Each structure stands twice: as C-alpha cells, then as structure tokens.
Amino acid sequence: MKTKAKHRPAAKAPTTRVVARERVAPYHVGGDDYPFIVRPLTAEEGGGYLIEFPDLPGCISDGETVEEAIANGMDAKRAWLTVAKQEGRPLPEPGEQLSGKWVQRVPKSLHARLVERAAREGVSLNMLVVSLIAQGLGKPSK
C-alpha cells in the first residue's frame, strides 16, 4: 500500500515538463543543485512517479503527479542533507559521479582464463568481468 508523504511547497521549484502519464520517460534534471531523475512507476509499483537523487544514496520519494513527486523529493532531499549534517557525514558535491571506467592489470594466466570463459559463454570480456564483479558484490560478506 502506497502512503502519501505530507509536504510543504518547495521554495525554489525546478522547471518541469508535463506530459501524459503513459508517455513519460525517465528524465534527468540538473543544475546548481543535486540532479534528480523522475520516472513513472508501474501499476505493480503502485503507480504515480518516483524521484531519486543519484548523488544522495537512498534519497527517493514519489507522488501521484510529476509535480507532486518533485515537491516530495525536495522535502526528502532536505531531510537527507539535514540528517547527514547532524551525523557529521561529508556531503557529496552535486553531480559528483564516477565515470564507471577504470583500467585494471591482471596476470596473463587470469586474462587467458577470462577470455576463454567469455568465448564459451558467448559474451564480451567486458560483459563477463562486469557480471562477475556484480555477482561478487551481491554476495553477503562473511
């Protein structure tokens, strides 16, 4: 069951676009503040729209309309930043994102085994390594 968050109107509301619910694709808004992503929620997810702030882990909200999701998201962002400050956590810079790319040297024998396995599975070496890392990160730590 979806609960509605109470919110006060944001003092500085970002510019939004309004389109028919079934035609809204996820879109990104950035600027001087923390960028956010708004996407429609499926019926199974409760309908409406979800807003998330990629720079603020776990900072999400929703609403029945795009505007309501953004207003609720602004409240969620303020709350996230307030708690982080109270706990003495460093605040990320807006738009501070990693590129997702790095170069890694591995022993020739490991490289050969990875190339062989990728060929056997019919995927690129890159896709195989990404899958293996993702699987490893998904395992509970001991």
Residue pairs with C-beta under 8 A, 6 or more apart in sequence:
1 46
2 46
2 47
2 48
2 62
4 63
4 64
5 61
5 62
5 72
5 75
5 76
7 71
7 72
7 74
7 75
8 75
9 71
10 70
10 71
10 74
10 75
13 70
13 71
13 74
14 29
14 31
14 33
14 70
15 29
16 29
16 66
16 67
16 70
17 27
17 66
18 66
18 67
21 40
22 40
24 38
24 39
24 40
24 49
24 66
25 39
26 37
26 38
26 39
26 40
27 37
27 38
27 39
28 35
28 36
28 37
29 35
29 36
29 37
29 38
30 94
30 95
32 94
33 94
34 53
34 55
34 56
34 77
34 94
34 95
35 53
35 54
35 55
35 94
35 95
36 51
36 52
36 53
36 54
36 70
36 73
36 77
37 51
37 52
37 54
38 49
38 50
38 51
38 66
38 69
38 70
38 73
39 49
39 50
40 48
40 49
40 50
41 47
41 48
41 49
41 50
41 62
46 62
47 64
48 62
48 63
48 64
48 65
48 68
48 69
49 62
49 63
49 64
49 65
49 66
49 68
49 69
50 60
50 61
50 62
50 69
51 60
51 61
51 62
51 63
51 69
51 70
51 72
51 73
51 76
52 59
52 60
52 73
53 59
53 60
53 73
53 76
53 77
53 80
54 97
55 92
55 93
55 94
55 95
55 96
55 97
56 77
56 80
56 81
56 92
58 80
59 73
59 76
59 77
59 80
60 73
60 76
61 69
61 72
61 73
61 75
61 76
62 69
62 72
63 69
63 70
63 71
63 72
63 73
81 91
84 90
84 91
85 91
106 114
114 125
114 128
114 129
115 125
117 128
118 124
118 125
118 127
118 128
121 128
123 131
